[in-house]
Amino acid sequence: MAFTTKIKEYRAKHSLSQEDLAIAVGVRRETIGKLENGKYNPSLKLAFDIAKVFNVSVEELFNFE
């Protein structure tokens, strides 16, 4: 399953680094980088946790194809 994400855009809007977001959702910074580059499919829990940080829906943040 391929997906695109708006994580990088939302991080910029909220002035968060990859490290900041990683700490907030309990993963390594590398995981956030891989998510942003489409090299890692998030678990459902991780997708919801990231969406919660930005106060948006999972559908707003991720486009699964």
Phi and psi in degrees as a GROMACS rama.xvg file:
@    title "Ramachandran Plot"
@    xaxis  label "Phi"
@    yaxis  label "Psi"
@TYPE xy
-95.8823  153.524  ALA-2
-150.844  159.457  PHE-3
-120.544  157.475  THR-4
-139.188  154.609  THR-5
-109.934  21.0469  LYS-6
-56.7423  -46.5428  ILE-7
-60.1557  -42.2862  LYS-8
-61.69  -45.9405  GLU-9
-68.9336  -34.7945  TYR-10
-60.8461  -43.2822  ARG-11
-62.7158  -43.8204  ALA-12
-60.7273  -34.6104  LYS-13
-99.6315  7.84268  HIS-14
52.3415  45.2834  SER-15
-109.228  139.099  LEU-16
-83.596  168.476  SER-17
-58.3805  -40.5904  GLN-18
-62.0376  -44.0852  GLU-19
-58.5134  -47.0975  ASP-20
-66.3535  -41.7703  LEU-21
-58.4917  -45.1739  ALA-22
-62.8496  -41.9553  ILE-23
-62.5  -31.5293  ALA-24
-109.861  2.14242  VAL-25
77.0856  35.8261  GLY-26
-129.382  175.252  VAL-27
-80.9036  154.559  ARG-28
-57.1976  -37.5984  ARG-29
-59.4793  -33.6807  GLU-30
-63.5261  -42.4663  THR-31
-63.5363  -43.2202  ILE-32
-60.1566  -43.2207  GLY-33
-66.2056  -37.5936  LYS-34
-62.0856  -45.968  LEU-35
-63.5841  -30.7228  GLU-36
-93.8095  4.64915  ASN-37
71.8598  20.9318  GLY-38
-99.2473  2.83242  LYS-39
-147.051  129.713  TYR-40
-92.3016  123.02  ASN-41
-73.6075  152.089  PRO-42
-68.0829  163.211  SER-43
-60.4679  -42.3033  LEU-44
-61.0405  -45.7692  LYS-45
-63.1389  -42.2903  LEU-46
-58.8015  -45.0481  ALA-47
-67.5086  -39.3654  PHE-48
-61.7616  -43.2165  ASP-49
-66.7593  -43.5685  ILE-50
-59.6416  -38.1356  ALA-51
-64.0178  -39.2077  LYS-52
-56.9189  -39.8354  VAL-53
-94.2924  -0.6595  PHE-54
57.8633  44.9895  ASN-55
-131.901  169.174  VAL-56
-79.3492  158.66  SER-57
-59.5383  -39.2643  VAL-58
-63.1292  -32.021  GLU-59
-70.5765  -35.2435  GLU-60
-87.5372  -34.4969  LEU-61
-123.592  141.801  PHE-62
-119.912  103.958  ASN-63
-88.9229  131.563  PHE-64
